[in-house]
Amino acid sequence: MKISSNLSNNEYVIHVTNTTQVTINNLALHIKKPISNATALTELIESLIIHRERGSLLFDHLDVNMPIGNLSPNESAKIQFHLKNSTQNLDLAGIFDKLELKSEK
């Protein structure tokens, strides 16, 4: 899987592609511990949209584990964060370092 990101105009986008030959089941975006950083990150997010080939999921809050679903080989997902206006002057690169992908083993 590849993850790339781009920050502009209160929007943070992560692109995920399954580059394996097998379907990845129950993929989720996970906020790493410590919990205090996770809580701070969840408070910065106004909404989250996960775009996949089979449709999109819209969340109005961020949890520690956000379900992306299953990704078939070569399938991609785009995770789009809409940030609150108060985040314009923050260094978000360090904050978003707390994100990782997890899946079923």
C-alpha distances in whole Angstrom, upper triangle without the diagonal:
4,7,10,13,17,20,23,26,25,22,19,15,12,10,6,5,5,5,7,11,12,12,10,13,14,11,13,13,15,18,18,22,25,26,28,25,23,26,27,23,24,27,26,24,26,24,20,19,16,16,15,16,19,20,20,20,23,23,26,25,22,22,21,18,17,16,14,14,13,10,11,10,9,10,9,11,13,14,17,20,23,25,29,31,32,28,29,30,28,25,22,20,21,21,17,17,17,14,11,9,11,12,15,15
4,7,10,14,17,20,23,23,19,16,13,10,7,6,6,7,8,11,14,15,15,13,16,17,14,14,13,16,17,18,22,24,26,27,24,23,26,26,22,23,26,24,23,25,23,20,19,16,16,15,17,20,20,20,21,22,23,26,25,22,22,21,19,18,17,15,16,16,13,14,13,11,11,10,11,11,13,16,18,21,23,27,29,29,26,26,28,25,23,20,17,19,19,16,15,16,13,11,10,13,14,18,18
4,7,10,14,17,20,19,16,12,10,6,5,5,7,10,11,14,17,18,17,15,17,17,13,13,11,13,15,16,20,22,23,24,21,20,23,22,19,20,23,21,19,22,20,17,16,14,15,15,17,20,20,19,19,20,21,23,22,19,20,18,17,16,16,14,16,16,14,16,15,14,13,10,10,10,10,13,14,18,19,23,25,26,22,23,24,22,19,16,14,16,16,12,12,13,11,9,9,13,15,18,20
4,7,11,14,17,17,14,10,8,6,6,7,10,13,14,17,20,21,20,18,21,20,17,16,14,16,16,18,21,23,24,25,21,20,23,22,19,20,23,20,19,21,19,17,16,15,15,16,18,21,21,19,20,21,21,23,22,20,21,20,19,18,18,16,19,19,17,19,18,16,15,12,11,10,10,12,14,17,18,21,23,24,20,20,21,20,17,14,12,15,15,12,12,14,12,12,12,16,18,22,23
4,7,10,13,13,10,7,5,5,7,10,13,16,17,20,24,24,23,21,23,22,18,17,14,16,16,17,21,22,23,23,20,19,21,20,16,18,20,17,16,18,17,15,15,14,15,16,19,22,21,19,19,19,19,21,20,18,20,19,19,17,18,16,20,21,19,21,21,18,17,14,12,10,9,10,11,13,14,18,19,20,17,17,18,16,14,11,10,13,13,10,11,13,11,13,14,18,20,24,25
4,7,10,11,8,6,6,7,9,13,16,19,20,24,27,27,26,24,26,25,21,20,17,18,18,20,23,24,25,24,21,20,22,20,17,19,20,16,16,17,17,15,15,15,16,18,21,23,22,20,20,20,20,21,21,19,21,21,21,19,21,19,22,24,22,24,24,21,20,16,15,11,11,10,11,12,13,16,17,18,15,14,16,15,13,11,10,13,14,11,13,16,14,16,17,21,23,27,29
4,7,7,6,5,7,9,12,16,19,22,24,27,30,31,29,27,28,26,23,21,18,19,18,20,23,23,24,23,19,19,20,18,15,17,18,14,13,15,15,14,15,16,17,20,23,25,23,21,21,19,19,19,19,18,21,21,21,20,22,20,24,26,24,27,27,24,23,19,17,14,12,10,10,10,10,13,14,15,11,10,12,12,10,8,9,12,12,11,13,16,15,17,19,23,25,29,31
4,6,6,7,9,12,15,18,21,25,27,30,33,33,31,29,31,29,26,24,21,22,21,23,26,26,26,25,22,22,22,20,17,19,19,15,14,15,15,15,16,18,18,21,24,26,24,21,21,20,20,20,20,19,23,23,24,22,24,23,26,28,27,29,29,27,25,21,19,15,14,11,11,10,10,13,12,14,11,9,12,12,12,11,12,15,15,14,17,19,18,21,22,26,28,32,34
4,5,8,11,15,17,21,24,28,29,33,36,36,34,32,32,30,27,25,22,24,22,25,27,27,27,26,23,22,22,20,17,18,18,14,13,13,14,15,16,18,19,22,25,27,24,21,21,19,19,18,19,19,23,24,25,23,25,24,27,29,28,31,32,29,27,23,21,17,15,12,11,9,9,10,9,12,10,8,11,12,13,12,14,17,17,16,19,21,20,23,24,28,30,34,36
4,7,10,14,17,20,23,27,29,32,35,35,32,30,30,28,25,23,19,21,19,22,24,24,23,22,19,19,19,16,14,15,14,10,10,10,11,12,14,16,18,21,24,26,23,20,19,17,16,15,16,16,19,21,22,20,22,22,25,28,27,30,31,29,26,23,20,16,14,10,8,6,5,7,7,9,7,7,10,11,12,10,13,16,14,13,17,18,18,21,22,25,28,32,34
4,7,10,13,16,20,23,25,28,31,31,29,26,27,25,22,20,17,19,18,21,23,24,23,22,19,18,19,17,14,14,15,11,10,10,10,10,11,13,14,18,21,23,20,17,16,14,15,14,15,14,18,19,20,17,19,18,22,24,23,26,27,25,23,19,16,12,10,7,6,5,6,9,10,12,10,10,13,13,13,11,13,15,14,12,16,17,16,18,19,23,25,29,31
4,7,10,13,17,20,22,25,28,28,26,24,24,22,19,17,14,16,15,18,20,21,21,21,17,16,18,16,12,13,15,11,10,11,11,10,11,12,13,17,20,22,19,16,16,15,15,15,15,14,16,17,17,15,17,16,20,22,21,24,25,23,20,17,14,10,8,6,5,7,8,11,13,14,11,12,14,13,12,9,10,13,12,9,12,14,12,15,16,19,22,26,28
4,7,10,13,17,19,22,25,25,23,21,22,20,17,15,13,15,15,18,21,23,23,23,19,18,20,19,15,15,17,14,12,14,12,10,10,10,11,13,16,19,17,14,14,14,15,16,16,15,17,17,17,14,16,14,17,19,18,21,21,19,17,13,10,7,6,5,6,9,11,15,16,18,15,15,18,16,15,12,12,15,14,11,13,15,12,14,14,18,20,23,26
4,7,10,13,15,18,21,21,20,17,19,18,14,13,10,13,14,16,20,22,22,22,19,17,20,19,15,16,18,16,14,16,14,11,11,10,10,12,15,18,17,14,15,15,16,17,17,15,17,16,15,13,14,12,15,17,15,18,18,16,14,11,8,6,5,7,8,12,14,17,19,21,18,18,20,18,17,13,12,15,14,10,12,13,10,11,11,15,17,20,23
4,7,10,12,15,18,19,17,15,17,17,13,13,12,15,16,19,22,24,25,26,22,21,23,23,19,19,22,20,18,19,17,13,12,10,10,10,13,16,15,14,15,16,17,20,20,18,19,19,17,15,15,12,14,15,13,15,15,12,11,7,6,5,6,9,12,15,17,21,23,24,21,22,24,22,20,17,15,18,17,14,15,16,13,12,12,15,16,20,22
4,7,9,12,15,15,13,12,14,14,10,11,10,13,16,18,22,24,24,26,23,21,24,24,20,20,23,22,19,21,19,15,13,10,10,10,12,15,15,14,15,17,18,21,21,18,19,18,16,14,13,10,12,12,9,12,12,10,9,6,5,6,8,11,14,17,20,23,26,27,24,25,26,24,22,19,17,19,19,15,15,16,13,11,9,12,13,16,18
4,6,9,12,12,11,10,13,14,11,13,13,16,19,21,24,27,27,29,26,24,27,27,24,24,27,25,23,25,22,18,16,13,12,10,11,14,16,16,17,19,21,24,24,22,22,21,19,17,15,12,13,11,8,9,8,6,6,4,6,9,11,14,17,21,23,27,29,31,28,28,30,28,26,23,21,23,22,18,18,19,16,14,11,14,13,16,18
4,6,8,8,8,7,11,13,10,13,14,17,20,21,25,28,28,30,28,25,28,29,26,26,29,28,25,27,24,20,19,15,14,12,13,15,17,17,18,21,23,26,25,23,23,22,19,17,15,12,12,10,6,7,5,5,6,6,9,12,14,17,20,24,26,30,32,34,31,31,33,31,29,25,23,25,24,21,20,21,17,14,11,13,12,14,15
4,7,9,10,10,14,16,14,16,17,20,22,23,27,30,31,33,30,28,31,32,28,29,32,31,28,30,27,24,22,18,17,15,15,18,20,21,22,25,26,29,29,26,26,25,22,21,19,16,16,13,10,9,6,5,8,9,12,15,17,20,23,27,29,33,35,36,33,33,35,33,30,27,25,26,26,23,22,23,19,17,14,15,14,16,16
4,6,8,8,12,15,13,17,18,20,23,24,27,30,31,34,31,29,32,33,30,30,34,33,30,32,30,26,24,20,20,17,17,19,21,22,23,26,28,31,30,28,27,25,22,21,19,17,16,13,10,9,6,7,10,12,14,17,19,23,26,29,31,35,38,39,35,36,38,35,33,30,27,28,28,25,24,24,21,18,15,15,13,14,14
4,7,9,13,16,15,19,21,23,26,27,30,33,34,37,34,32,35,36,33,33,37,36,33,35,32,28,26,22,21,18,17,19,22,23,25,28,29,33,33,30,29,28,25,24,21,18,17,13,11,8,5,8,11,13,16,20,22,26,28,32,34,38,40,42,39,40,41,39,36,33,31,32,32,28,27,27,24,21,18,17,15,16,15
4,6,9,13,13,17,19,21,25,26,29,32,32,35,33,30,33,35,32,31,35,34,32,34,30,27,25,21,20,17,17,17,20,22,23,26,27,31,31,28,27,26,22,21,19,16,14,10,9,7,6,9,11,13,16,19,21,25,27,31,33,37,40,41,38,39,41,38,36,33,31,32,31,28,27,26,23,20,16,15,12,12,12
4,6,10,10,14,16,19,23,24,27,30,30,33,31,28,31,33,29,29,32,32,29,31,27,24,22,18,17,14,14,14,17,19,19,23,24,28,27,25,24,23,20,18,15,13,10,7,6,4,6,9,9,12,13,17,19,22,25,28,31,34,37,38,36,37,39,37,35,31,30,31,29,26,26,25,21,18,15,13,10,11,11
4,7,7,10,13,15,19,20,23,26,26,29,27,25,27,29,26,25,29,29,26,28,25,21,20,16,16,14,15,15,17,18,18,21,22,25,25,22,21,20,16,15,12,10,8,6,5,6,8,11,10,11,12,15,16,20,22,26,28,31,35,36,33,34,36,34,32,28,27,27,26,23,22,21,18,15,11,10,7,7,9
4,6,9,13,15,18,20,23,26,25,29,27,24,26,28,25,24,28,28,26,27,24,21,19,16,16,14,15,15,16,17,17,20,20,24,23,21,19,18,14,14,10,9,7,4,7,9,11,14,12,13,13,17,17,21,22,26,28,31,34,35,33,35,37,34,33,29,28,28,27,23,23,22,18,15,12,10,6,6,8
4,6,10,12,16,17,20,23,22,25,24,21,23,25,22,21,25,25,23,24,21,18,17,14,15,13,15,15,16,15,14,17,17,20,19,17,16,15,11,10,7,7,5,5,8,11,14,16,14,14,13,16,15,19,20,23,25,28,32,33,30,32,34,32,31,27,26,26,24,21,22,20,16,14,10,8,5,6,9
4,7,9,13,15,18,21,21,24,22,19,21,23,20,19,23,23,20,22,19,16,15,12,13,12,15,15,15,15,14,16,16,19,18,16,14,13,10,9,6,5,5,6,7,11,13,14,12,12,11,13,12,16,17,21,23,26,29,30,27,29,31,29,27,23,23,23,21,18,18,17,13,10,7,6,4,7,10
4,6,10,12,15,18,17,20,18,15,17,19,16,15,19,19,17,19,16,13,13,11,13,13,16,16,16,14,13,14,14,17,15,12,11,10,6,5,4,5,7,9,11,14,16,17,15,13,11,12,11,14,15,18,20,23,26,27,24,26,28,25,24,21,20,20,18,15,16,14,10,8,6,5,6,9,12
4,7,10,13,16,15,17,15,12,15,16,13,12,16,16,14,16,14,11,12,10,13,14,17,18,17,15,13,14,13,15,13,10,9,8,6,5,6,7,10,12,13,17,18,18,16,14,11,11,9,12,12,15,17,20,23,23,21,23,25,22,20,17,16,17,14,11,12,10,7,6,5,6,9,12,15
4,6,9,12,12,14,12,9,12,14,12,11,15,16,14,17,16,13,15,14,17,18,21,21,21,18,16,17,15,16,14,10,8,6,5,6,9,10,13,15,16,20,21,21,20,17,15,15,12,15,14,17,17,20,23,23,21,23,24,21,20,17,16,15,13,11,11,8,6,5,6,7,10,13,15
4,7,9,9,11,9,6,9,11,8,9,13,13,13,16,15,14,16,16,19,20,24,24,23,21,18,18,15,16,13,10,8,5,7,9,12,13,16,19,20,23,24,24,23,20,18,17,14,15,14,16,16,18,21,21,18,21,22,18,17,14,14,13,10,9,9,6,5,6,9,10,13,16,18
4,6,8,10,8,7,11,12,11,12,15,16,16,19,19,17,20,19,22,23,27,27,27,24,22,22,19,20,17,13,11,8,9,12,15,16,19,21,22,25,26,26,25,22,20,20,17,18,17,20,19,21,24,23,20,23,23,19,18,15,14,12,11,10,9,5,6,7,10,11,14,17,18
3,5,8,7,7,10,11,11,13,15,16,17,21,21,20,23,22,26,27,30,31,30,27,25,24,21,22,18,15,13,9,12,15,18,20,22,24,25,28,29,30,28,26,24,23,20,21,20,22,21,22,25,23,21,24,24,20,19,17,16,14,12,12,11,8,10,11,13,14,17,19,21
4,5,6,7,9,10,11,13,15,16,18,21,22,21,24,24,28,29,33,33,32,29,26,26,23,23,19,16,14,11,14,17,20,22,25,27,28,31,32,33,31,29,26,25,22,23,21,23,21,22,25,23,20,24,23,19,18,17,17,14,12,13,12,9,12,13,16,17,20,22,23
4,5,5,6,9,10,10,12,14,16,19,20,19,23,23,27,28,32,32,31,28,25,23,20,20,16,13,11,9,12,15,19,21,24,26,28,31,33,33,31,29,26,25,21,22,20,21,20,20,23,21,20,23,23,19,19,17,18,15,13,14,14,10,12,14,17,17,20,22,24
4,5,5,6,9,10,11,13,15,18,20,20,23,24,28,30,34,34,32,29,26,24,21,20,16,14,13,11,15,17,21,23,26,29,30,34,35,35,33,30,28,26,23,23,20,21,18,19,21,19,17,21,20,17,17,16,17,14,12,14,14,11,14,16,19,20,23,26,27
4,5,5,6,9,10,11,13,17,18,18,21,22,25,28,31,32,30,27,24,23,20,19,16,13,12,10,14,16,20,21,25,27,28,32,33,32,30,28,25,23,20,20,17,18,16,17,19,17,15,18,18,14,14,12,13,10,8,10,11,8,11,14,17,18,22,24,26
4,5,5,6,9,10,11,15,15,15,18,19,23,25,28,29,27,24,21,20,16,16,13,9,9,7,10,12,16,18,21,24,25,29,30,30,28,25,22,21,17,17,15,16,15,16,19,17,15,19,19,16,15,13,14,12,9,10,11,8,9,12,15,16,19,22,24
4,5,5,6,9,10,13,15,15,19,20,24,26,30,30,28,25,22,20,16,15,11,9,9,8,12,14,18,20,23,26,27,31,33,33,30,28,24,23,19,19,15,16,14,15,18,16,15,18,19,16,16,14,16,15,11,12,14,11,13,15,18,19,22,24,27
4,6,5,7,9,13,15,15,19,21,24,27,31,31,29,25,23,20,17,16,12,11,11,11,15,16,20,21,25,28,29,32,34,33,31,28,25,23,19,18,15,15,12,12,15,13,11,15,15,12,13,12,14,12,9,11,13,11,13,16,19,21,24,27,29
4,5,5,7,11,12,12,16,17,21,23,27,28,25,22,19,18,15,14,11,8,10,9,12,13,17,18,22,25,25,29,30,30,27,24,21,19,15,14,11,12,10,11,14,13,10,14,15,12,12,9,12,11,7,8,11,9,10,13,16,18,21,24,27
4,5,6,9,10,10,14,16,19,22,26,26,24,20,17,15,12,11,7,5,7,8,11,11,15,17,20,23,25,28,30,30,27,24,20,18,15,14,11,11,10,11,14,13,12,16,17,14,15,13,15,14,10,11,14,11,11,14,16,18,21,23,26
4,6,8,10,12,16,18,22,25,28,29,26,22,19,17,13,11,8,8,10,12,14,15,18,20,23,27,28,32,33,33,30,27,23,21,17,16,12,12,9,9,12,11,10,14,15,13,15,13,16,15,12,13,16,14,15,18,20,22,25,27,30
4,7,9,11,15,17,20,23,27,28,25,21,19,16,14,12,10,9,12,13,16,15,19,20,23,27,27,31,32,31,29,25,22,19,15,13,10,9,6,6,9,8,7,10,12,10,12,10,13,13,10,11,14,13,14,17,19,22,25,28,31
4,6,7,11,14,17,20,24,24,21,18,15,12,10,8,7,7,10,12,14,13,16,17,20,24,24,28,30,29,26,22,19,16,12,10,7,6,5,6,10,10,9,12,14,13,14,11,14,15,12,11,15,14,13,16,18,20,23,26,29
4,7,10,14,17,20,24,24,21,17,14,11,9,6,7,8,12,15,16,14,17,18,21,25,25,29,31,30,27,23,20,17,13,11,8,5,5,5,9,10,10,13,16,15,17,14,17,19,15,15,19,18,17,20,21,23,25,28,31
4,7,10,13,17,20,20,17,13,11,7,6,4,6,7,11,14,14,12,14,15,18,21,22,26,28,27,23,20,16,14,11,8,6,5,7,9,12,14,13,15,19,18,19,16,18,20,16,15,19,18,16,18,19,21,23,25,29
4,7,10,13,17,17,14,10,8,6,5,6,7,7,10,13,12,9,11,11,15,18,18,22,24,23,20,17,13,10,7,6,5,6,9,11,15,17,15,17,20,19,19,16,17,19,16,14,17,16,14,16,15,18,19,22,25
4,6,10,13,13,10,7,6,5,6,9,10,10,13,15,14,10,11,10,13,16,16,19,21,20,17,14,10,8,6,5,7,8,12,14,17,20,18,20,23,21,22,18,19,21,19,16,19,18,16,17,16,18,19,22,25
4,7,10,11,8,5,5,7,8,12,13,12,14,15,13,9,9,7,10,12,12,16,18,17,13,11,7,6,5,6,9,11,15,18,21,23,21,22,25,23,23,19,20,22,19,16,19,18,15,15,13,15,16,19,22
4,7,8,6,4,7,9,12,15,16,16,17,19,16,13,12,9,11,12,12,14,16,15,11,9,6,5,6,8,11,13,17,20,23,25,23,24,27,26,25,22,22,24,22,19,21,21,18,17,16,17,18,20,23
4,5,5,6,8,11,14,18,19,18,19,20,17,14,12,8,9,10,9,11,13,12,8,7,5,7,9,11,15,17,21,24,26,29,27,27,30,29,28,24,24,26,25,21,23,23,19,18,15,17,16,18,21
4,6,8,11,14,18,21,22,22,23,24,21,17,15,12,11,11,9,10,12,11,7,7,7,10,12,15,18,20,24,27,30,32,30,31,33,32,31,28,27,30,28,25,26,26,22,21,18,20,18,20,23
4,7,10,14,17,20,22,21,22,24,20,17,14,11,10,10,10,11,14,14,10,10,10,12,14,16,19,21,25,28,31,33,31,32,35,34,33,30,30,32,30,26,28,27,24,22,19,20,19,20,23
4,7,10,14,17,19,19,20,22,19,16,13,11,11,12,12,14,17,16,12,12,10,11,12,14,17,18,22,25,27,30,28,29,33,31,31,28,28,30,28,25,27,26,23,22,20,20,19,21,24
4,7,10,13,15,16,17,19,17,13,12,10,11,13,13,16,18,18,14,12,9,9,10,11,13,15,18,21,24,26,25,26,29,28,28,24,25,27,25,22,24,23,20,20,18,19,19,21,24
4,7,10,12,12,14,16,14,10,9,8,10,13,14,17,20,20,16,14,11,11,10,10,12,14,17,19,22,24,23,25,28,27,27,23,24,26,23,20,23,22,18,19,17,18,18,20,23
4,7,9,10,13,16,14,11,11,11,13,16,18,21,24,23,19,17,13,12,10,10,10,11,14,16,19,21,20,22,25,24,25,22,23,25,22,19,22,21,18,19,18,19,20,22,26
4,6,7,9,13,12,9,10,11,14,18,19,23,25,25,21,19,15,14,11,10,10,10,13,14,18,19,19,21,24,23,23,20,22,23,20,18,21,19,17,18,17,19,20,22,25
4,7,10,14,14,11,14,15,18,21,23,26,29,28,25,22,18,16,13,12,10,10,11,12,15,17,17,19,22,21,23,19,22,23,19,18,21,20,18,20,20,21,23,25,29
4,7,10,11,10,13,15,17,21,23,26,29,29,25,23,19,17,14,13,10,10,11,12,15,16,16,19,21,20,21,18,20,20,17,16,19,17,16,18,18,19,21,23,27
4,7,8,7,11,13,16,19,21,25,27,27,24,21,17,16,12,12,9,11,11,12,16,17,15,19,21,18,19,16,18,18,14,13,16,13,12,14,15,16,18,21,24
4,5,6,9,12,15,19,20,24,27,27,24,22,18,17,14,15,13,14,15,16,20,20,18,22,23,21,21,18,19,19,15,14,16,13,12,13,14,14,16,18,21
4,7,10,13,15,18,20,24,26,26,24,22,19,18,15,16,14,17,16,18,22,21,19,23,24,21,20,17,18,17,14,13,14,10,9,11,11,12,14,16,19
4,6,9,12,15,16,20,22,23,21,19,16,16,13,15,14,17,18,20,24,24,22,25,26,23,23,19,19,19,16,14,15,12,10,10,9,9,11,13,16
4,6,9,13,14,18,21,21,18,16,13,13,10,12,12,15,16,18,22,23,21,23,25,23,22,19,19,19,16,14,16,13,11,11,10,10,11,14,17
4,6,9,11,15,18,19,16,14,11,12,11,13,14,17,19,22,25,26,24,26,29,26,26,22,22,22,20,17,18,16,13,12,10,10,10,12,15
4,7,8,12,15,15,12,10,8,9,9,12,13,17,19,22,25,27,25,26,29,26,26,22,22,23,20,17,18,17,13,12,9,10,10,12,15
4,7,10,13,14,11,11,10,12,12,15,17,20,23,26,29,30,28,30,33,30,29,26,25,26,24,21,22,20,16,15,11,11,9,10,14
4,7,10,12,9,10,10,13,14,18,20,23,26,29,32,33,31,33,35,33,31,28,27,28,26,23,23,22,18,16,12,11,9,10,13
4,7,8,6,7,8,12,13,17,20,23,26,29,32,34,31,32,34,32,31,27,26,27,26,22,23,22,18,16,12,12,10,12,14
4,6,5,8,11,14,16,20,23,26,29,33,35,37,34,35,38,35,34,30,29,30,29,25,26,25,22,19,15,15,13,14,15
4,5,9,12,15,18,21,24,28,30,34,37,38,35,36,38,36,34,31,29,30,30,26,26,26,22,19,16,16,14,15,16
4,7,10,13,16,19,23,26,29,32,35,36,34,34,36,34,32,29,27,29,28,25,25,25,22,19,16,17,16,18,19
4,7,10,13,17,20,23,26,30,32,34,31,32,34,32,31,27,26,28,27,23,24,24,20,18,15,16,15,17,19
4,7,10,13,16,20,22,26,28,30,28,28,30,29,27,24,22,25,24,20,21,21,18,16,13,15,15,17,20
4,6,10,13,16,19,23,25,27,24,25,28,26,25,21,20,23,21,17,19,19,15,14,12,14,14,17,20
4,6,10,13,16,19,22,24,21,22,24,23,22,18,18,20,19,15,17,18,14,14,13,16,16,20,22
4,7,10,13,16,19,21,18,19,22,20,19,16,16,18,16,12,15,15,12,12,12,14,16,19,22
4,7,10,13,15,18,15,16,19,18,18,14,15,17,15,13,16,16,13,15,15,18,19,23,26
4,6,10,12,14,12,13,16,15,15,12,13,15,13,11,14,14,12,15,15,18,20,24,27
4,7,9,12,10,11,15,14,15,13,15,17,14,13,17,17,16,18,19,22,24,27,30
4,6,8,7,8,12,11,13,10,13,15,12,12,16,16,15,18,20,23,25,29,32
4,5,6,8,11,11,14,12,16,17,14,15,18,18,18,22,23,26,28,32,35
4,5,6,9,10,14,13,16,18,16,17,20,21,21,24,26,29,32,35,38
4,6,7,8,12,12,16,16,14,16,19,20,20,24,27,29,32,35,38
4,6,5,8,8,12,13,11,13,16,16,17,21,23,26,30,33,35
4,6,9,9,12,14,13,14,17,19,19,23,25,29,32,35,38
4,7,9,12,13,13,15,17,19,20,24,27,30,33,37,39
4,6,9,10,9,11,14,15,17,20,24,27,30,34,36
4,6,6,7,9,11,13,15,18,22,25,28,32,34
4,5,5,6,9,10,12,15,18,21,25,28,30
4,5,5,6,9,11,14,17,20,24,27,29
4,6,5,8,10,13,17,20,23,27,28
4,5,6,8,12,15,18,22,25,27
4,5,6,9,12,15,19,23,24
4,5,8,12,15,18,22,23
4,7,10,13,17,20,21
4,7,10,14,17,19
4,7,10,14,15
4,7,11,12
4,7,9
4,6
4
